[in-house]
């Protein structure tokens, strides 16, 4: 199943949460001089036009990044995220939204490396084109990211961030995530793994955070943002979450300061709320 195109959803509330957390994780890894690898199992096209094509059909970015774009009262971590998006929009207008791999490349240093995977036959050439300027620092493969992950772990520097965010259009992806993490931890126990998931009214999505809590790690962090009430018909995404294995010790306090404000700004109705929980080593 390869019908999913992230361009329809680029810059929405889920991207805001995912990329805000991603940048916090990358910044923490950059605090040490030793290099690290960034691995992205489902990299998408790398970047998305917001003023034409798929993104304009539902304009989901209007209730995501666009709500933050003109604000001058952003908390520091949110301001840093918006500034990262602005670097892809040098004229100050919101035309383009960078995907996870492009945001990562803006953070990686000369000795850091990226290994990214995308199986969609249309998105992969776009991903290659977006990463072309980075040369061998960023290697993209047209491959199932769950399969590709096995080949790159452990990364040579023994430091790394692994982002896992499949489209979940196939309900088997939920179990694929759990299996990939279980196998990944055997190969690279100290790596930082960040899993994005959608909040849906289906058993697999509801159960996933609980399954991730049972994995053999000493520390984890779970943050989720619901922007609206669950739909009476049982369909549609009402929020999303990030589950991080081996998170930085600083991340909980950073998100504790951000999430009340972010929830208020991205709320679509009175049911908006957030979850922030952790297990510390």
Backbone bond lengths (Angstrom), bond angles and torsions (degrees), N, CA, C in turn:
res aa  C-N    CA-C-N  psi(-1)  N-CA   C-N-CA  omega(-1)  CA-C   N-CA-C  phi
1 X - - - 1.469 - - 1.524 109.63 -
2 X 1.330 115.35 113.75 1.457 120.01 -178.32 1.528 110.67 -131.36
3 X 1.306 116.58 39.75 1.459 120.16 -179.48 1.517 112.33 -85.38
4 X 1.326 117.80 -21.33 1.456 121.28 -175.17 1.522 111.46 -67.09
5 X 1.340 116.43 132.37 1.457 122.30 173.64 1.529 107.60 -129.13
6 X 1.314 116.53 117.31 1.459 119.38 -176.68 1.520 112.26 -66.65
7 X 1.319 117.91 -19.79 1.463 121.02 -179.29 1.525 112.17 -55.30
8 X 1.335 118.34 -30.29 1.457 121.13 178.43 1.533 111.53 -63.52
9 X 1.331 116.68 -27.03 1.463 121.47 -171.31 1.535 113.21 -114.77
10 X 1.314 117.66 4.61 1.467 121.27 -172.84 1.527 111.77 -57.06
11 X 1.330 114.96 132.05 1.453 121.16 176.35 1.518 114.87 78.64
12 X 1.326 117.79 11.33 1.471 119.21 -179.84 1.530 110.76 -78.69
13 X 1.326 116.34 -176.13 1.465 120.52 -177.26 1.523 112.02 -58.49
14 X 1.333 117.58 -35.10 1.464 120.50 -179.90 1.525 111.06 -67.63
15 X 1.323 117.31 -39.33 1.463 120.37 176.37 1.525 110.97 -64.53
16 X 1.317 116.45 -39.25 1.466 119.52 178.68 1.524 110.31 -57.99
17 X 1.325 116.85 -49.94 1.462 119.93 -179.71 1.519 110.94 -63.94
18 X 1.323 117.19 -48.34 1.462 121.27 -177.02 1.516 111.61 -58.98
19 X 1.317 116.97 -47.41 1.465 120.01 -173.66 1.520 112.28 -79.27
20 X 1.313 117.52 -28.24 1.456 119.97 172.60 1.524 110.22 -61.70
21 X 1.332 116.30 -45.27 1.467 120.60 178.59 1.522 110.44 -68.71
22 X 1.317 117.69 -42.74 1.463 121.06 179.80 1.530 111.41 -55.26
23 X 1.323 117.01 -45.71 1.458 120.04 -178.23 1.524 111.81 -67.04
24 X 1.327 117.16 -35.64 1.464 119.82 176.06 1.532 110.89 -63.20
25 X 1.321 116.81 -39.76 1.464 120.93 179.42 1.531 110.92 -67.69
26 X 1.314 116.85 -43.28 1.468 120.48 179.61 1.527 111.11 -65.09
27 X 1.316 116.40 -41.58 1.466 119.06 179.83 1.524 111.32 -62.72
28 X 1.325 116.59 -36.34 1.466 119.33 178.12 1.523 110.82 -65.38
29 X 1.326 117.45 -43.40 1.460 120.85 178.75 1.523 111.55 -64.07
30 X 1.307 116.69 -31.46 1.466 120.66 -178.85 1.530 112.71 -75.71
31 X 1.316 118.04 -8.30 1.461 120.10 179.94 1.527 111.84 -68.60
32 X 1.336 116.80 -24.81 1.465 120.60 177.53 1.523 109.44 -99.00
33 X 1.322 116.16 148.19 1.459 120.09 -179.06 1.519 113.12 -69.32
34 X 1.321 117.14 -28.11 1.462 120.19 -176.62 1.525 111.06 -62.90
35 X 1.330 118.35 134.73 1.471 120.92 -178.32 1.526 112.78 -67.18
36 X 1.321 114.64 164.56 1.456 121.26 177.39 1.527 109.04 -145.75
37 X 1.330 114.80 167.30 1.461 121.52 176.11 1.525 109.49 -108.67
38 X 1.332 114.75 144.58 1.461 122.63 170.08 1.524 107.31 -109.80
39 X 1.332 116.43 124.32 1.461 121.75 -179.36 1.525 108.18 -120.22
40 X 1.333 116.05 129.11 1.464 122.16 -177.69 1.525 107.56 -124.99
41 X 1.326 117.01 112.65 1.465 120.23 -172.33 1.529 113.41 -77.81
42 X 1.321 117.45 -24.89 1.468 121.58 -178.10 1.526 107.64 -139.28
43 X 1.321 115.41 78.09 1.461 121.44 -165.66 1.521 114.45 -78.85
44 X 1.323 118.87 -17.47 1.457 119.83 -178.18 1.515 111.87 69.70
45 X 1.319 116.32 -153.20 1.464 121.70 -177.87 1.525 112.42 -86.21
46 X 1.321 117.18 -13.41 1.462 120.38 179.51 1.504 113.92 95.18
47 X 1.333 117.60 -35.01 1.457 122.08 178.83 1.512 109.78 -157.79
48 X 1.341 116.03 156.92 1.462 119.84 -171.70 1.526 110.98 -142.31
49 X 1.322 116.13 133.62 1.460 121.32 174.09 1.520 109.16 -74.72
50 X 1.320 116.56 134.17 1.459 120.98 178.50 1.528 112.48 -102.88
51 X 1.324 116.77 -11.62 1.464 120.13 -177.22 1.527 113.14 -105.18
52 X 1.332 116.54 8.85 1.459 120.63 177.47 1.522 108.79 -160.86
53 X 1.331 116.38 163.27 1.455 120.48 174.01 1.516 114.26 73.09
54 X 1.341 114.82 -150.29 1.458 122.26 -170.76 1.530 113.68 -56.28
55 X 1.329 117.20 -41.55 1.461 120.68 -172.90 1.518 112.62 -62.56
56 X 1.315 117.84 -25.26 1.462 120.79 -177.62 1.526 112.74 -78.85
57 X 1.318 117.98 -14.81 1.463 119.88 -173.98 1.528 111.99 -65.32
58 X 1.346 116.80 -46.15 1.464 120.99 176.86 1.526 112.47 -111.12
59 X 1.335 115.94 -12.02 1.474 122.06 179.02 1.525 111.54 47.61
60 X 1.330 115.80 48.06 1.466 119.82 -178.74 1.534 111.87 -64.19
61 X 1.325 117.21 -22.29 1.462 119.86 178.87 1.527 111.88 -66.04
62 X 1.351 117.46 -20.55 1.466 119.67 178.86 1.518 111.87 -61.92
63 X 1.337 117.23 -30.53 1.463 120.79 178.59 1.523 111.47 -102.09
64 X 1.333 116.76 14.60 1.461 122.75 178.04 1.522 110.73 -124.35
65 X 1.320 116.09 -109.53 1.462 120.86 -175.71 1.527 112.16 -58.69
66 X 1.333 118.91 -33.22 1.467 120.70 -177.39 1.526 112.14 -63.54
67 X 1.325 117.87 -27.79 1.465 120.43 178.76 1.530 112.26 -70.80
68 X 1.320 116.14 -19.17 1.469 120.78 -178.43 1.520 112.17 -102.93
69 X 1.310 117.19 -14.50 1.460 122.72 -165.90 1.524 113.93 -60.14
70 X 1.312 117.53 -42.36 1.469 121.34 -175.54 1.531 113.39 -101.36
71 X 1.310 116.66 5.38 1.469 119.30 -176.97 1.519 111.02 -74.16
72 X 1.332 115.82 142.56 1.461 120.45 175.98 1.527 111.40 -114.67
73 X 1.344 116.31 14.35 1.463 120.86 -178.91 1.525 111.57 -123.81
74 X 1.332 116.63 30.18 1.457 120.93 -176.70 1.526 111.24 -71.37
75 X 1.333 117.75 139.18 1.471 119.42 169.73 1.532 109.29 -58.59
76 X 1.336 118.49 151.65 1.473 120.99 -172.82 1.526 114.52 -50.80
77 X 1.322 118.46 -46.02 1.466 119.88 -177.70 1.525 111.25 -67.06
78 X 1.329 117.35 -36.34 1.462 120.59 177.49 1.526 109.76 -70.51
79 X 1.326 117.23 -39.40 1.455 121.00 177.17 1.524 110.81 -61.65
80 X 1.317 116.94 -37.30 1.457 121.19 178.48 1.522 110.75 -65.76
81 X 1.333 117.23 -40.48 1.463 121.88 177.29 1.526 110.53 -64.15
82 X 1.315 117.26 -46.93 1.467 120.38 179.97 1.520 110.24 -63.63
83 X 1.326 117.07 -37.83 1.468 120.14 177.55 1.520 111.23 -62.30
84 X 1.334 116.59 -36.34 1.463 120.29 178.20 1.526 110.41 -64.52
85 X 1.324 117.60 -40.64 1.459 120.69 177.05 1.527 110.48 -67.78
86 X 1.327 116.90 -36.30 1.467 120.73 179.70 1.528 112.23 -61.78
87 X 1.311 117.22 -30.60 1.467 119.17 -179.30 1.532 111.87 -64.42
88 X 1.311 116.70 -18.31 1.458 120.50 175.76 1.530 111.74 -94.52
89 X 1.322 115.72 0.22 1.461 122.73 179.65 1.523 108.82 -132.92
90 X 1.333 118.16 68.24 1.467 121.39 -170.21 1.521 115.09 -63.26
91 X 1.337 118.53 -18.77 1.463 118.71 179.18 1.524 112.69 -85.81
92 X 1.352 116.60 0.71 1.456 120.16 177.09 1.506 114.63 87.53
93 X 1.319 117.89 -7.14 1.459 121.79 177.01 1.533 109.36 -98.06
94 X 1.314 115.86 147.43 1.464 120.97 -175.91 1.522 109.60 -85.40
95 X 1.325 116.49 91.13 1.457 122.69 -179.98 1.527 112.50 -105.56
96 X 1.329 116.53 -32.59 1.463 122.19 -170.52 1.521 109.84 -130.69
97 X 1.327 115.54 141.09 1.453 119.41 172.34 1.521 109.07 -117.69
98 X 1.346 117.76 121.36 1.465 120.54 179.62 1.517 111.23 -77.76
99 X 1.330 116.10 138.20 1.453 120.35 175.28 1.514 111.20 -80.44
100 X 1.324 115.56 -179.76 1.467 121.65 -176.66 1.522 113.66 -54.76
101 X 1.350 120.03 -45.41 1.466 118.73 -177.59 1.525 113.45 -66.28
102 X 1.334 117.76 -35.22 1.459 119.66 -179.86 1.525 111.44 -71.36
103 X 1.320 116.36 -38.50 1.467 118.82 175.48 1.527 110.51 -63.85
104 X 1.326 116.10 -38.29 1.464 119.85 178.96 1.527 110.86 -64.37
105 X 1.327 117.16 -42.14 1.468 119.93 -177.94 1.519 111.77 -64.17
106 X 1.319 117.57 -27.09 1.457 120.32 176.54 1.528 111.99 -70.60
107 X 1.322 116.33 -18.90 1.462 120.67 -178.76 1.533 112.56 -99.80
108 X 1.338 116.48 -30.13 1.461 119.24 -174.76 1.532 111.12 -64.10
109 X 1.334 114.84 143.62 1.453 121.68 177.85 1.527 109.91 -94.12
110 X 1.313 116.82 176.43 1.467 120.83 -171.81 1.529 112.77 -57.28
111 X 1.334 117.30 -35.32 1.463 120.33 -176.50 1.526 113.48 -92.31
112 X 1.316 117.93 -5.04 1.459 121.33 177.58 1.528 109.21 -82.18
113 X 1.313 116.25 158.00 1.459 120.77 -177.49 1.530 110.95 -133.82
114 X 1.327 115.46 152.85 1.465 122.06 176.21 1.518 109.71 -122.73
115 X 1.312 116.29 136.23 1.456 123.10 173.90 1.524 106.35 -128.24
116 X 1.336 116.91 114.66 1.458 120.58 -172.19 1.524 110.18 -127.58
117 X 1.331 114.92 151.08 1.464 121.38 -175.30 1.526 110.16 -129.73
118 X 1.326 114.88 141.57 1.461 120.99 174.10 1.519 108.10 -153.98
119 X 1.330 116.01 126.86 1.456 121.22 -175.20 1.528 113.01 -95.07
120 X 1.323 118.07 -21.68 1.460 120.17 -175.34 1.527 110.30 -64.62
121 X 1.325 118.55 126.35 1.472 120.96 -173.77 1.514 114.39 -67.99
122 X 1.321 118.18 -20.03 1.461 120.81 176.42 1.520 111.67 -89.37
123 X 1.317 116.75 -40.67 1.459 120.27 -177.87 1.526 112.83 -73.18
124 X 1.335 117.32 -31.90 1.460 118.36 -175.27 1.534 113.39 -60.86
125 X 1.337 120.63 -46.63 1.470 118.97 177.39 1.538 112.78 -60.33
126 X 1.324 116.64 -34.04 1.461 119.86 177.17 1.521 110.50 -66.99
127 X 1.325 115.97 -39.89 1.463 120.46 176.95 1.523 110.63 -61.76
128 X 1.321 116.94 -46.06 1.465 120.89 178.08 1.526 111.31 -58.24
129 X 1.317 116.42 -43.41 1.464 120.34 -179.34 1.525 110.94 -64.82
130 X 1.323 116.98 -39.97 1.462 120.11 -179.39 1.521 112.56 -68.09
131 X 1.332 116.58 -27.70 1.465 120.65 -177.81 1.528 113.26 -96.63
132 X 1.313 116.92 -0.96 1.469 120.81 -172.26 1.530 112.57 -56.36
133 X 1.297 117.68 -39.78 1.469 120.55 -175.74 1.524 113.23 -67.64
134 X 1.317 117.38 -13.87 1.466 120.14 -177.17 1.525 112.73 -92.61
135 X 1.314 117.27 -2.57 1.460 120.89 175.67 1.510 112.81 57.38
136 X 1.327 115.80 -139.40 1.464 120.83 -177.09 1.521 113.77 -75.47
137 X 1.312 116.73 -4.69 1.467 118.08 176.59 1.524 110.92 -67.21
138 X 1.332 116.89 -29.17 1.459 121.49 -179.84 1.525 109.08 -125.78
139 X 1.314 116.24 111.58 1.467 121.46 -179.63 1.527 108.94 -108.88
140 X 1.336 115.51 123.21 1.459 121.47 178.98 1.519 109.48 -108.15
141 X 1.313 116.53 140.75 1.457 121.98 177.81 1.523 109.80 -127.11
142 X 1.324 116.19 139.58 1.457 121.97 175.78 1.532 107.45 -84.93
143 X 1.309 114.74 86.37 1.466 120.14 -170.99 1.525 109.06 -155.88
144 X 1.308 115.95 152.69 1.458 121.92 171.28 1.528 108.13 -59.64
145 X 1.323 116.05 121.11 1.458 119.66 -176.16 1.510 114.44 -63.30
146 X 1.326 117.57 -28.97 1.458 119.40 177.43 1.527 110.62 -66.25
147 X 1.317 116.68 -34.17 1.460 121.29 176.70 1.527 110.04 -76.07
148 X 1.329 116.08 -45.35 1.459 120.24 -177.74 1.513 113.67 -62.76
149 X 1.324 116.51 -30.37 1.464 120.17 -177.76 1.518 111.93 -59.72
150 X 1.323 116.70 -37.63 1.464 120.28 -177.94 1.524 111.94 -60.32
151 X 1.329 116.38 -34.34 1.463 120.53 -174.92 1.521 113.61 -77.46
152 X 1.325 118.10 -18.56 1.475 119.83 -174.98 1.520 112.83 -106.34
153 X 1.325 117.34 -0.25 1.462 119.96 178.80 1.517 110.64 -108.24
154 X 1.322 118.20 135.90 1.462 125.24 -3.08 1.528 111.26 -81.03
155 X 1.326 118.13 149.29 1.460 120.02 176.41 1.529 110.06 -68.80
156 X 1.320 118.30 149.30 1.470 120.85 -176.44 1.527 115.28 -52.88
157 X 1.349 119.83 -38.77 1.470 117.54 -179.35 1.523 114.30 -75.83
158 X 1.349 115.69 -6.44 1.474 120.76 -177.62 1.531 111.64 61.18
159 X 1.309 117.07 25.90 1.466 123.65 171.54 1.522 106.84 -136.40
160 X 1.330 117.38 140.06 1.445 116.90 179.72 1.510 114.07 -177.60
161 X 1.341 114.04 157.64 1.460 123.04 171.67 1.515 107.68 -116.29
162 X 1.316 116.14 125.29 1.464 122.05 178.61 1.519 108.03 -113.45
163 X 1.328 116.55 114.72 1.456 122.42 177.86 1.524 108.96 -98.48
164 X 1.324 115.70 125.07 1.463 121.83 -179.62 1.527 107.77 -122.24
165 X 1.325 116.58 109.36 1.468 119.38 -179.82 1.530 110.71 -144.49
166 X 1.328 116.58 71.04 1.460 120.32 177.98 1.526 110.60 -66.87
167 X 1.331 117.46 164.76 1.470 119.39 -179.22 1.519 114.11 -72.94
168 X 1.332 117.82 -18.20 1.459 122.32 -178.81 1.530 111.97 60.24
169 X 1.331 117.20 23.11 1.467 118.59 174.77 1.531 110.28 -69.93
170 X 1.301 116.00 -26.21 1.463 122.67 173.23 1.527 106.78 -103.08
171 X 1.327 117.77 123.04 1.456 120.06 -176.38 1.523 112.44 -62.33
172 X 1.336 117.14 -16.17 1.462 120.04 176.33 1.527 111.63 -67.32
173 X 1.339 117.11 -19.32 1.461 119.85 -179.97 1.522 112.18 -59.07
174 X 1.321 117.40 -31.51 1.463 119.96 -179.40 1.526 110.45 -62.38
175 X 1.305 115.88 -44.69 1.466 119.12 178.32 1.517 110.77 -72.85
176 X 1.340 116.71 -33.40 1.466 119.61 176.02 1.527 110.67 -59.21
177 X 1.330 116.76 -39.00 1.466 120.95 179.02 1.525 110.27 -62.08
178 X 1.320 116.54 -49.18 1.467 120.64 -179.04 1.528 110.41 -61.25
179 X 1.327 116.53 -44.46 1.463 120.11 -179.85 1.522 111.60 -64.72
180 X 1.324 117.00 -41.03 1.461 120.82 -179.35 1.523 110.95 -63.91
181 X 1.322 116.43 -39.05 1.462 119.65 179.06 1.522 111.84 -70.58
182 X 1.301 115.73 -40.82 1.465 118.87 178.85 1.535 110.30 -60.94
183 X 1.341 116.07 -44.35 1.456 120.51 178.45 1.526 110.95 -69.73
184 X 1.336 116.62 -40.12 1.460 120.19 -179.47 1.513 112.66 -62.61
185 X 1.309 116.66 -39.36 1.460 120.14 -179.95 1.524 111.88 -66.18
186 X 1.323 117.29 -28.28 1.463 119.82 175.67 1.528 110.53 -68.08
187 X 1.310 116.38 -36.28 1.457 121.19 -177.20 1.527 112.49 -85.27
188 X 1.337 115.66 -33.54 1.463 120.82 -171.32 1.523 107.73 -145.86
189 X 1.332 114.74 75.58 1.465 120.60 -170.44 1.516 113.45 -66.26
190 X 1.331 117.73 -27.99 1.454 120.82 -174.38 1.526 113.42 -96.51
191 X 1.318 117.31 2.43 1.455 119.88 -179.97 1.518 111.92 -68.66
192 X 1.333 115.34 157.42 1.454 121.25 173.81 1.523 108.03 -95.88
193 X 1.321 116.50 120.28 1.461 122.66 -178.24 1.528 108.55 -113.05
194 X 1.325 116.87 126.93 1.462 121.71 179.67 1.527 108.74 -118.78
195 X 1.318 115.99 119.37 1.466 122.29 -178.40 1.528 109.16 -110.58
196 X 1.327 116.01 125.21 1.461 120.34 170.94 1.524 108.52 -96.59
197 X 1.334 116.47 143.43 1.464 119.45 175.66 1.527 109.34 -146.27
198 X 1.328 117.76 152.66 1.460 121.57 177.98 1.522 111.16 -87.19
199 X 1.305 116.75 146.61 1.456 121.01 171.29 1.525 107.60 -89.95
200 X 1.318 115.45 108.28 1.451 123.43 -178.64 1.522 109.37 -129.94
201 X 1.314 116.27 161.82 1.460 120.03 176.83 1.530 110.25 -90.98
202 X 1.305 115.19 57.29 1.453 120.30 174.56 1.518 107.47 -133.35
203 X 1.294 116.42 147.63 1.464 121.27 -171.22 1.524 112.02 -57.14
204 X 1.326 117.12 -41.11 1.467 119.88 -175.90 1.524 111.59 -62.01
205 X 1.331 117.63 -41.06 1.458 121.17 -179.51 1.526 111.43 -69.90
206 X 1.316 116.60 -38.97 1.464 121.20 -179.75 1.522 110.89 -67.69
207 X 1.322 116.32 -37.45 1.462 120.74 -175.57 1.526 113.74 -80.98
208 X 1.334 117.43 -21.19 1.466 119.42 -172.37 1.529 113.87 -56.57
209 X 1.334 120.81 -49.80 1.475 118.36 179.94 1.528 113.08 -56.34
210 X 1.326 116.93 -38.75 1.466 119.33 179.83 1.526 111.05 -67.04
211 X 1.321 116.86 -36.94 1.462 119.93 176.98 1.523 110.70 -65.45
212 X 1.322 116.97 -39.15 1.464 120.21 -178.90 1.535 111.49 -67.80
213 X 1.308 115.94 -30.50 1.469 119.68 178.25 1.527 111.98 -67.15
214 X 1.316 117.04 -18.88 1.463 120.75 -178.02 1.524 112.59 -90.10
215 X 1.325 117.72 -3.67 1.466 120.03 -179.46 1.525 110.44 -69.28
216 X 1.332 118.11 153.96 1.464 121.60 -174.06 1.527 113.54 -79.31
217 X 1.333 116.22 71.60 1.456 121.75 174.70 1.525 108.87 -129.89
218 X 1.325 115.55 152.44 1.458 119.59 -179.50 1.524 112.01 -79.74
219 X 1.333 116.71 -28.15 1.456 118.67 -176.39 1.519 111.07 -138.44
220 X 1.320 114.99 143.54 1.454 121.92 174.64 1.516 109.18 -150.19
221 X 1.328 115.23 161.67 1.463 121.92 176.40 1.520 108.22 -138.73
222 X 1.313 116.20 137.24 1.460 122.44 -179.67 1.524 108.96 -126.88
223 X 1.329 116.02 121.96 1.457 121.21 174.76 1.520 107.91 -127.95
224 X 1.325 116.18 134.18 1.459 121.10 -179.40 1.521 109.11 -139.14
225 X 1.320 115.69 145.21 1.458 122.18 -179.78 1.524 109.51 -128.00
226 X 1.319 116.45 114.84 1.459 122.10 173.05 1.524 107.36 -98.77
227 X 1.324 117.59 124.45 1.465 120.34 -175.87 1.518 113.02 -99.74
228 X 1.318 116.65 -11.56 1.462 119.20 -178.56 1.520 110.47 -156.83
229 X 1.321 115.39 169.05 1.460 120.71 178.11 1.521 110.18 -68.25
230 X 1.307 115.79 154.80 1.451 120.62 175.47 1.523 109.41 -65.28
231 X 1.307 116.06 141.16 1.457 121.05 -178.38 1.526 111.01 -68.93
232 X 1.330 117.88 136.40 1.476 119.97 179.24 1.524 113.39 -59.71
233 X 1.333 117.14 -26.99 1.464 118.97 -179.19 1.526 112.81 -84.99
234 X 1.357 116.79 -2.30 1.459 120.53 175.88 1.507 115.03 84.29
235 X 1.336 117.55 2.79 1.457 120.25 -177.93 1.526 110.61 -109.82
236 X 1.336 115.41 164.54 1.454 121.01 175.19 1.520 113.41 91.00
237 X 1.334 114.68 155.69 1.457 121.91 -179.92 1.529 109.23 -94.35
238 X 1.319 116.46 124.62 1.462 119.95 -179.83 1.526 112.77 -102.31
239 X 1.314 116.57 -2.33 1.459 120.58 178.70 1.511 110.02 176.21
240 X 1.310 116.26 -168.51 1.463 121.25 179.80 1.517 109.35 -156.41
241 X 1.308 115.05 170.22 1.460 119.33 -179.07 1.513 112.11 -144.56
242 X 1.308 114.70 161.43 1.465 122.98 172.92 1.514 107.67 -125.69
243 X 1.325 115.96 129.81 1.461 121.89 177.37 1.517 107.19 -119.37
244 X 1.335 116.77 120.12 1.463 121.57 -174.39 1.521 109.54 -114.74
245 X 1.321 115.84 125.68 1.458 121.95 173.12 1.520 108.45 -95.82
246 X 1.320 116.67 137.46 1.469 122.69 -175.85 1.529 110.77 56.46
247 X 1.343 117.80 54.28 1.462 119.92 -178.53 1.521 111.97 -74.70
248 X 1.330 118.06 159.37 1.465 120.60 171.16 1.528 109.88 -60.14
249 X 1.296 116.89 145.72 1.461 119.62 -177.88 1.525 111.50 -67.33
250 X 1.328 116.70 -19.39 1.472 121.75 -178.70 1.532 113.29 -83.01
251 X 1.322 118.29 -15.14 1.466 120.81 -167.84 1.525 112.71 -67.04
252 X 1.310 118.02 -39.42 1.459 119.89 -177.73 1.524 111.33 -58.88
253 X 1.322 116.95 -48.68 1.460 119.94 -179.32 1.523 111.64 -64.49
254 X 1.331 117.38 -36.39 1.463 120.19 178.12 1.525 110.65 -62.68
255 X 1.332 116.30 -45.78 1.459 119.88 -179.07 1.530 111.90 -72.45
256 X 1.320 116.25 -32.52 1.464 120.00 176.89 1.529 110.66 -59.40
257 X 1.320 116.07 -34.83 1.464 120.38 179.34 1.526 112.39 -78.34
258 X 1.311 117.07 -26.66 1.466 121.65 -173.33 1.519 114.12 -92.80
259 X 1.321 117.75 -41.75 1.463 121.25 -164.74 1.538 114.96 -62.93
260 X 1.325 120.55 -37.56 1.481 117.18 176.71 1.528 111.87 -60.41
261 X 1.316 115.90 -43.12 1.472 120.11 179.60 1.518 110.80 -66.18
262 X 1.328 116.83 -45.90 1.460 120.46 -177.34 1.530 111.07 -64.22
263 X 1.323 116.91 -39.21 1.457 120.77 178.59 1.522 110.92 -60.93
264 X 1.321 116.52 -42.46 1.464 120.60 179.48 1.523 111.75 -64.14
265 X 1.323 116.42 -37.74 1.471 119.87 -176.95 1.525 112.93 -75.33
266 X 1.326 117.77 -33.22 1.463 121.08 -175.67 1.524 113.15 -99.26
267 X 1.327 117.15 -0.10 1.465 121.17 -178.98 1.528 111.03 -59.40
268 X 1.330 115.25 137.26 1.467 120.84 175.52 1.525 112.05 -107.69
269 X 1.337 116.24 -12.44 1.462 120.96 171.78 1.527 108.31 -161.38
270 X 1.315 116.41 -175.35 1.466 120.60 -174.61 1.520 114.11 -72.68
271 X 1.332 117.11 -7.22 1.461 120.18 -179.13 1.532 112.40 -86.28
272 X 1.312 117.58 -1.91 1.473 120.77 -178.40 1.525 111.06 -60.12
273 X 1.319 115.65 138.01 1.469 120.92 -179.61 1.521 108.70 -161.46
274 X 1.321 115.80 170.86 1.461 119.55 176.93 1.525 109.51 -135.62
275 X 1.321 114.14 159.99 1.462 123.08 175.36 1.519 106.91 -124.23
276 X 1.305 116.82 135.43 1.459 121.50 174.46 1.525 107.22 -142.79
277 X 1.326 115.11 116.00 1.464 120.48 -178.49 1.522 109.08 -145.70
278 X 1.323 114.50 157.61 1.458 117.57 -178.65 1.511 110.88 -152.12
279 X 1.321 114.41 161.14 1.455 123.62 166.26 1.517 106.13 -122.26
280 X 1.299 116.26 116.26 1.454 120.96 -176.96 1.509 110.56 -93.42
281 X 1.312 116.10 149.05 1.466 121.69 -179.26 1.522 110.29 -68.20
